[in-house]
Amino acid sequence: MSIPADELMVPGYFGFLANIVTQNYPASNLITRRTLGWEPAQPSLLADLDNGHYFSAS
C-alpha cells in the first residue's frame, strides 16, 4: 500500500526528507553490467518469491 504524496508532504512525516522521498528516481543496472561484465544468473526477486521458499503461497 502506498502513501499519497500529499500526505507525505505533511510537516513532520518525513521532515526535511519529504521532497526526496516523494520523487521518482528511475534506476538501471546497465552501468553495473557494463562495468563489471555482470549478468544475473539467478531468478528475479519476484520469481524467487513465487517459488514459495520464503513463505507458503496460499
Backbone hydrogen bonds in HBPLUS format (Angstrom, degrees):
<---DONOR---> <-ACCEPTOR-->    atom                        ^
c    i                          cat <-CA-CA->   ^        H-A-AA   ^      H-
h    n   atom  resd res      DA  || num        DHA   H-A  angle D-A-AA Bond
n    s   type  num  typ     dist DA aas  dist angle  dist       angle   num
A0007-GLU N   A0004-PRO O   3.01 MM   3  5.41 131.4  2.25 107.6 120.3     1
A0008-LEU N   A0004-PRO O   3.14 MM   4  6.53 148.7  2.24 147.9 157.4     2
A0009-MET N   A0005-ALA O   3.13 MM   4  6.38 136.5  2.33 145.3 156.0     3
A0010-VAL N   A0007-GLU O   3.23 MM   3  5.48 165.0  2.25 107.7 112.1     4
A0013-TYR N   A0010-VAL O   3.08 MM   3  5.82 169.0  2.10 144.2 147.1     5
A0017-LEU N   A0014-PHE O   3.12 MM   3  5.36 151.7  2.20 133.5 129.9     6
A0018-ALA N   A0015-GLY O   3.20 MM   3  5.74 169.9  2.21 119.5 121.5     7
A0020-ILE N   A0017-LEU O   3.06 MM   3  5.34 121.6  2.41 105.5 120.2     8
A0021-VAL N   A0017-LEU O   2.95 MM   4  6.13 165.9  1.97 164.9 169.3     9
A0022-THR N   A0018-ALA O   3.18 MM   4  6.24 148.8  2.28 147.1 153.6    10
A0023-GLN N   A0020-ILE O   3.32 MM   3  5.53 166.3  2.34 108.7 112.6    11
A0033-ARG N   A0029-ASN O   2.92 MM   4  6.18 163.3  1.95 157.4 162.6    12
A0034-ARG N   A0030-LEU O   2.94 MM   4  6.14 163.3  1.97 151.1 155.3    13
A0035-THR N   A0031-ILE O   2.84 MM   4  5.91 167.8  1.86 153.8 157.9    14
A0036-LEU N   A0032-THR O   2.95 MM   4  5.79 168.3  1.96 149.6 153.5    15
A0037-GLY N   A0033-ARG O   2.80 MM   4  5.08 121.3  2.15 129.5 141.0    16
A0048-ASP N   A0044-SER O   2.84 MM   4  5.99 157.4  1.89 154.0 160.8    17
A0049-LEU N   A0045-LEU O   2.90 MM   4  6.15 155.9  1.96 151.0 157.5    18
A0050-ASP N   A0046-LEU O   2.97 MM   4  6.15 148.0  2.08 142.1 150.8    19
A0051-ASN N   A0048-ASP O   3.16 MM   3  5.27 144.6  2.29  98.5 108.7    20
A0052-GLY N   A0049-LEU O   3.25 MM   3  5.86 165.6  2.27 114.4 118.6    21
